Amino acid sequence: QVQLVESGGGSVQAGGSLRLSCAASGIIFSIKAMGWYRQAPGKQRELVAAITSGGAPDYADSVKGRFTISRDNAKNTVYLQMNSLKPEDTAVYYCNAIFLALGDSKLQNTWGQGTLVTISS
């Protein structure tokens, strides 16, 4: 089975930084894309940032210029460097991966359990 494990969440003051990590484990042939979503209270889950296996990133407008997504393909890990954090960034952040399992040609999707990020004023 494939599992995503997030780490790096916590509580920081506005203007601070956090770095989230998400490591994929299991029998994976290749990860096509990994990304971060977040869900704040009363809000829909939204895409924060995503990155393809080729390294092409995509960001929500609200985080452009502040967040950077990166991958370490050797570790099957995706990172989200979050700088200049704002209170409105407070949310549960979820890691997502789109991947091919070994021996399968059908794309699969899985989510991490979520990690809470709290930004205080």
C-alpha positions as CSV (number, residue, x, y, z in Angstrom):
1,Q,0.0,0.0,0.0
2,V,1.0,3.6,-0.5
3,Q,1.1,6.0,2.4
4,L,1.8,9.7,2.6
5,V,3.3,11.0,5.9
6,E,3.3,14.7,6.5
7,S,5.5,16.5,8.9
8,G,6.5,20.1,9.7
9,G,3.2,21.6,10.8
10,G,3.0,23.7,13.8
11,S,2.2,27.2,15.2
12,V,4.2,30.3,14.3
13,Q,3.6,34.0,14.3
14,A,2.7,35.9,11.2
15,G,5.7,36.6,9.1
16,G,7.4,33.4,10.1
17,S,8.2,30.3,8.1
18,L,7.5,26.7,8.2
19,R,8.6,23.8,6.0
20,L,6.2,21.0,5.4
21,S,7.4,17.6,4.2
22,C,5.5,14.7,2.8
23,A,7.2,11.4,2.2
24,A,5.5,8.7,0.1
25,S,6.2,5.1,1.0
26,G,5.1,1.8,-0.5
27,I,5.4,0.1,-3.8
28,I,5.5,2.9,-6.3
29,F,6.7,2.8,-9.8
30,S,6.6,6.5,-10.3
31,I,5.0,9.6,-8.8
32,K,3.6,11.8,-11.5
33,A,2.7,14.7,-9.3
34,M,2.6,15.7,-5.7
35,G,1.0,18.6,-4.1
36,W,-0.4,20.3,-1.1
37,Y,-3.9,21.2,-0.3
38,R,-5.3,23.0,2.6
39,Q,-8.7,23.4,4.3
40,A,-9.5,26.2,6.7
41,P,-12.5,26.1,8.9
42,G,-15.6,26.9,6.9
43,K,-13.7,26.7,3.7
44,Q,-13.4,24.3,0.8
45,R,-10.3,22.3,0.4
46,E,-8.1,24.2,-2.0
47,L,-4.9,23.5,-4.0
48,V,-2.0,25.3,-2.5
49,A,0.8,24.1,-4.7
50,A,1.6,21.1,-6.8
51,I,4.6,19.9,-8.7
52,T,5.0,17.3,-11.5
53,S,7.6,14.7,-11.8
54,G,9.3,17.0,-14.3
55,G,9.5,19.8,-11.7
56,A,6.8,22.1,-13.1
57,P,5.1,23.9,-10.2
58,D,1.7,25.3,-9.8
59,Y,0.6,27.7,-7.1
60,A,-2.5,29.2,-5.8
61,D,-2.6,32.9,-6.3
62,S,-2.8,33.5,-2.6
63,V,0.6,31.9,-2.0
64,K,2.6,32.9,-5.0
65,G,5.8,34.6,-4.1
66,R,5.6,33.2,-0.5
67,F,5.5,29.5,-0.9
68,T,7.8,27.2,-2.8
69,I,7.2,23.6,-3.6
70,S,10.0,21.2,-4.4
71,R,10.6,17.5,-4.8
72,D,13.3,15.1,-3.9
73,N,12.5,12.2,-6.3
74,A,15.1,10.0,-4.7
75,K,13.3,10.2,-1.5
76,N,9.7,10.3,-2.9
77,T,9.3,13.4,-0.9
78,V,7.7,16.8,-1.6
79,Y,8.3,19.9,0.4
80,L,6.5,23.1,0.9
81,Q,8.6,26.0,2.1
82,M,6.2,28.6,3.5
83,N,7.5,32.1,4.1
84,S,5.9,35.3,5.1
85,L,3.1,33.4,6.7
86,K,-0.2,35.1,7.3
87,P,-3.1,34.3,9.6
88,E,-5.2,33.4,6.6
89,D,-2.7,30.6,5.9
90,T,-4.0,28.8,9.0
91,A,-5.5,25.5,7.9
92,V,-5.0,21.8,7.9
93,Y,-2.6,21.0,5.1
94,Y,-2.9,17.8,3.2
95,C,-0.4,16.1,1.0
96,N,-1.6,14.5,-2.2
97,A,0.2,12.2,-4.7
98,I,-0.7,10.9,-8.1
99,F,1.3,7.9,-8.9
100,L,1.6,4.7,-10.8
101,A,1.9,1.5,-8.7
102,L,4.5,-1.0,-9.7
103,G,3.1,-3.2,-12.5
104,D,0.0,-1.0,-13.0
105,S,-0.7,1.4,-15.8
106,K,-3.6,3.2,-14.0
107,L,-3.0,6.3,-12.1
108,Q,-3.8,6.2,-8.4
109,N,-4.4,9.0,-6.0
110,T,-3.8,9.1,-2.2
111,W,-3.9,11.7,0.6
112,G,-2.0,12.2,3.7
113,Q,-3.6,12.5,7.1
114,G,-3.2,16.3,7.2
115,T,-1.0,18.5,9.4
116,L,-2.2,21.6,11.2
117,V,-0.6,24.9,10.5
118,T,-1.6,27.8,12.8
119,I,-0.5,31.3,12.1
120,S,-1.1,33.9,14.8
121,S,-1.1,37.6,14.5
